[in-house]
Amino acid sequence: MTDKRRRRLPRSVREQEIIDAALGVFSKRGYRAAVVDEIADLAGISKPMVYLYLGSKEGLFIACVRRESQRLAAAFREAAQAGDSPEQRLWAGLGAFFAFVAEHRDSWVVLHRQAPEQGEAIAQEIADARRSVMAEVNGLVRDGITKGGEADRLGEQEADFVAHALVGAADSLTDWMERHPGEPPERVTVRLMNVMWVGMRNVLAGEVWAPPQPDA
């Protein structure tokens, strides 16, 4: 594309091109080692233009985190709307989550490994994205508890506990996926559902584990 044609790009399109370039550089080099000159070269514009659009190197990083976290939350939400039951919706949502991680490695490197190490503004973006996904999972778990007939015995606190356990396990399993590149996202989802949902189903049926009592 010629410089003349590039100058005619709408601002929204140009910003997305800059974010695309920044995502690749941040993923490859890390936040501290990344330089705006390289991002500008990849985006095909000048360094001052990068600053004009997104303000600073931190602004670039926040834009990457915000866009990719929103894409991840949207992938989970849209997939989870397709099922007929809480179990099916959770299965679909988790499958979309693991598929996103597998298909968008640059995004996940920035979100999962680099963003937590940065400043308060970046941490806030991550927290907002996590709350969005957590709210979706929490709603599915609450639906499962209600439909299981245990809404009185297993209420909001139990649903919140299970939701945190699920999201925490999914986060951790992304590192496991990287060490096992031959494991498809569908299989990872099945394994997590077997551990978490089957356990929850047993609790809903009244089977609760208790620590062994010492001998009298």
C-alpha positions as CSV (number, residue, x, y, z in Angstrom):
1,M,0.0,0.0,0.0
2,T,1.4,3.4,-0.9
3,D,2.0,6.2,1.6
4,K,-0.7,8.2,-0.1
5,R,-3.3,5.4,0.3
6,R,-2.2,4.8,3.9
7,R,-2.8,8.4,4.8
8,R,-6.4,8.0,3.8
9,L,-7.1,5.1,6.3
10,P,-9.7,5.9,8.9
11,R,-8.3,6.4,12.4
12,S,-10.0,3.3,13.7
13,V,-8.4,1.1,11.0
14,R,-5.0,2.7,11.5
15,E,-5.2,2.2,15.3
16,Q,-5.9,-1.5,14.8
17,E,-2.9,-1.8,12.5
18,I,-0.7,-0.2,15.1
19,I,-2.1,-2.5,17.8
20,D,-1.5,-5.6,15.6
21,A,2.2,-4.5,15.2
22,A,2.6,-3.7,18.9
23,L,1.1,-7.1,19.9
24,G,3.7,-9.0,17.9
25,V,6.6,-6.9,19.2
26,F,5.5,-7.1,22.9
27,S,4.9,-10.8,22.6
28,K,8.3,-11.4,21.1
29,R,10.5,-9.0,23.1
30,G,8.5,-8.2,26.3
31,Y,7.3,-4.8,27.4
32,R,10.6,-3.4,28.7
33,A,12.7,-4.6,25.7
34,A,10.1,-3.5,23.1
35,V,10.9,-0.3,21.2
36,V,8.3,2.0,19.6
37,D,10.6,2.4,16.5
38,E,10.1,-1.3,15.6
39,I,6.3,-1.1,16.2
40,A,6.2,2.0,13.9
41,D,8.2,0.2,11.2
42,L,5.9,-2.8,11.3
43,A,2.8,-0.6,11.2
44,G,4.3,1.3,8.2
45,I,4.1,4.7,9.9
46,S,6.4,7.1,11.7
47,K,7.2,6.9,15.4
48,P,5.6,10.4,16.1
49,M,2.4,9.1,14.4
50,V,2.3,6.1,16.8
51,Y,2.5,8.5,19.8
52,L,-0.2,10.7,18.2
53,Y,-2.6,7.8,18.0
54,L,-1.9,5.9,21.2
55,G,0.0,8.4,23.4
56,S,2.9,6.4,24.8
57,K,4.5,2.9,25.0
58,E,2.3,2.2,28.0
59,G,-0.7,3.4,26.0
60,L,0.2,0.9,23.3
61,F,0.5,-1.9,25.7
62,I,-2.8,-1.0,27.4
63,A,-4.5,-0.9,24.0
64,C,-3.2,-4.4,23.3
65,V,-4.3,-5.7,26.6
66,R,-7.8,-4.1,26.3
67,R,-8.4,-5.3,22.8
68,E,-7.2,-8.9,23.3
69,S,-8.9,-9.3,26.7
70,Q,-12.2,-8.1,25.2
71,R,-11.8,-10.5,22.3
72,L,-11.2,-13.4,24.8
73,A,-14.2,-12.5,26.9
74,A,-16.4,-12.2,23.8
75,A,-15.2,-15.6,22.5
76,F,-16.2,-17.2,25.8
77,R,-19.5,-15.3,26.1
78,E,-20.6,-16.0,22.5
79,A,-19.8,-19.7,22.7
80,A,-21.4,-20.1,26.1
81,Q,-24.7,-18.7,24.7
82,A,-25.1,-21.7,22.4
83,G,-25.8,-24.5,24.9
84,D,-29.2,-25.6,26.2
85,S,-28.0,-26.3,29.7
86,P,-25.4,-24.8,32.1
87,E,-23.2,-27.8,31.6
88,Q,-23.3,-27.5,27.8
89,R,-22.7,-23.7,28.0
90,L,-19.7,-24.1,30.3
91,W,-18.3,-26.8,28.0
92,A,-18.7,-24.5,25.0
93,G,-17.3,-21.5,26.8
94,L,-14.2,-23.3,28.1
95,G,-13.6,-24.8,24.7
96,A,-13.7,-21.3,23.1
97,F,-11.2,-20.1,25.8
98,F,-8.7,-22.8,25.2
99,A,-9.1,-22.5,21.4
100,F,-8.4,-18.8,21.7
101,V,-5.2,-19.5,23.6
102,A,-4.1,-22.0,21.1
103,E,-4.9,-19.9,18.1
104,H,-3.7,-16.5,19.4
105,R,-0.4,-17.2,21.1
106,D,0.8,-13.6,20.9
107,S,-2.3,-12.4,22.6
108,W,-2.0,-14.9,25.4
109,V,1.7,-14.2,26.0
110,V,0.9,-10.5,26.5
111,L,-2.2,-11.1,28.6
112,H,-1.0,-14.0,30.8
113,R,2.7,-13.5,31.1
114,Q,3.6,-9.9,30.6
115,A,0.6,-7.8,31.7
116,P,0.6,-9.0,35.3
117,E,4.2,-7.7,35.7
118,Q,3.4,-4.1,34.6
119,G,2.0,-1.1,36.3
120,E,-1.4,-0.3,37.9
121,A,-3.2,0.9,34.8
122,I,-2.3,-2.4,33.0
123,A,-3.2,-4.5,36.0
124,Q,-6.6,-2.8,36.1
125,E,-7.3,-3.8,32.4
126,I,-6.5,-7.4,33.3
127,A,-8.7,-7.3,36.4
128,D,-11.6,-5.9,34.3
129,A,-11.3,-8.7,31.8
130,R,-11.0,-11.3,34.5
131,R,-14.2,-10.0,36.1
132,S,-16.0,-10.2,32.9
133,V,-15.2,-13.9,32.3
134,M,-15.7,-14.6,36.0
135,A,-19.2,-13.2,35.9
136,E,-20.1,-15.4,32.9
137,V,-18.7,-18.6,34.7
138,N,-20.3,-17.6,37.9
139,G,-23.7,-17.3,36.2
140,L,-23.3,-20.8,34.6
141,V,-22.4,-22.3,37.9
142,R,-25.3,-20.7,39.7
143,D,-27.7,-22.0,37.0
144,G,-26.3,-25.5,37.6
145,I,-26.8,-25.2,41.3
146,T,-30.3,-23.9,40.9
147,K,-31.3,-26.6,38.4
148,G,-29.7,-29.2,40.6
149,G,-32.2,-28.4,43.3
150,E,-29.6,-27.3,45.8
151,A,-30.0,-23.5,45.6
152,D,-30.7,-23.3,49.4
153,R,-27.8,-25.4,50.5
154,L,-25.2,-24.3,47.9
155,G,-25.7,-20.6,47.3
156,E,-23.8,-17.6,46.1
157,Q,-20.6,-18.3,48.0
158,E,-20.4,-21.8,46.7
159,A,-21.0,-20.7,43.1
160,D,-18.3,-18.0,43.5
161,F,-15.9,-20.5,44.9
162,V,-16.4,-22.9,42.0
163,A,-16.2,-20.1,39.4
164,H,-12.8,-18.9,40.9
165,A,-11.5,-22.5,40.9
166,L,-12.6,-23.0,37.2
167,V,-11.0,-19.8,36.0
168,G,-7.9,-20.3,38.0
169,A,-7.5,-23.9,36.7
170,A,-8.1,-22.7,33.1
171,D,-5.4,-20.0,33.5
172,S,-2.9,-22.5,34.8
173,L,-3.7,-25.1,32.2
174,T,-2.6,-22.7,29.4
175,D,1.0,-23.2,30.6
176,W,0.4,-27.0,30.5
177,M,-0.9,-26.7,27.0
178,E,2.3,-25.0,25.9
179,R,4.4,-27.9,27.3
180,H,2.0,-30.3,25.5
181,P,1.5,-28.8,22.0
182,G,0.0,-31.9,20.6
183,E,-3.0,-31.8,23.1
184,P,-5.9,-30.2,21.3
185,P,-8.1,-27.6,23.1
186,E,-11.1,-29.9,22.9
187,R,-9.2,-32.6,24.9
188,V,-8.1,-30.0,27.5
189,T,-11.7,-28.9,27.9
190,V,-12.9,-32.5,28.4
191,R,-10.3,-33.1,31.1
192,L,-11.2,-29.9,33.0
193,M,-14.9,-30.7,32.8
194,N,-14.2,-34.1,34.2
195,V,-12.4,-32.7,37.2
196,M,-14.6,-29.7,37.9
197,W,-18.1,-30.4,36.7
198,V,-18.3,-34.0,37.7
199,G,-17.1,-33.1,41.1
200,M,-19.7,-30.3,41.3
201,R,-22.4,-32.7,40.1
202,N,-21.5,-35.1,42.9
203,V,-21.8,-32.3,45.5
204,L,-25.2,-31.4,44.1
205,A,-26.2,-35.0,44.5
206,G,-25.2,-34.8,48.2
207,E,-21.8,-36.5,48.1
208,V,-19.5,-34.3,50.1
209,W,-15.9,-35.1,51.1
210,A,-14.9,-34.6,54.7
211,P,-11.4,-34.9,56.3
212,P,-10.8,-38.2,58.1
213,Q,-11.5,-38.1,61.8
214,P,-8.7,-39.1,64.2
215,D,-9.1,-42.3,66.0
216,A,-11.0,-41.9,69.2
